[in-house]
Amino acid sequence: MAEQDYISLTDMANAKGSASRAADVIKNWLRNRYTLEFLGTWEQINNPCFKVVEFDHFKTQAGLPSFVLSVSEWIEKTNAVGIIVKKGKYGGTYAHKDIAFEFGSAISVPFKLYLINEFQRLKEEEQKQLGWTAKRELAKLNYHIHTDAIKQNLIPQELSPAQTSIIYANEADVLNVALFGMTAKQWREKNTDLKGNIRDYASINELICRSNMENLNAGFINEKVPQKERLIKLNQIAIQQMGILQDVESRKLLK
């Protein structure tokens, strides 16, 4: 395993008290039955050469008043790799980060609470990222549904690619006007100091609403609804949906 994955247990123990007690802190932690079960489980998952029979022997002794186990003995008897002993200037007991985090949690309550809080924060960030990714994928899917409806119903076969792009842009502006009250060109002229397009500066609620409108507009196009009527319908839908989304967001903030 990579050396950078190992953290000094000696330094962590030193932070709890004097340097002379570091070895005792580690030794007392190692003789605990729960610690041995954790270490044995880690080794069985990550170390194919781990000696399980010797581990079982230590486990049956763990917890007894007379049971004492040093790091060197644990490594020698079980062929463990999760904990190592280094000699020299930067010598001491080192452990894989998985084990080091368990050690820190065992000797320091604040450290354990920090780990719990950090885990919860990361999970929340992960959920936010997953939600944003899902919205982007939904937007892509609805975009293809929308453009396919335009292609099948509004673009004659004889038009050139340049001419068809005008029709696509025109239909995109139907959505822009219905939701934002302006075309993409009007937005650029109004915001000359900004880079990107109108969607880049839309809120999450506006992007959700626009994604829904793409899907609905595709259905209207397939039903041969004239563009003027579609614009009116989509504007009414945008007003209704944005109101609902804003109301839901306000209730979340109140909570």
PyMOL commands that set and color helices and strands:
alter all, ss='L'
color gray80, all
select helices_A, chain A and resi 3-5+9-14+19-30+33-46+52-61+71-78+97-107+109-153+161-180+184-190+198-201+204-222+227-254
alter helices_A, ss='H'
color red, helices_A
select strands_A, chain A and resi 6-8+83-86+92-96
alter strands_A, ss='S'
color yellow, strands_A
deselect
rebuild
show_as cartoon
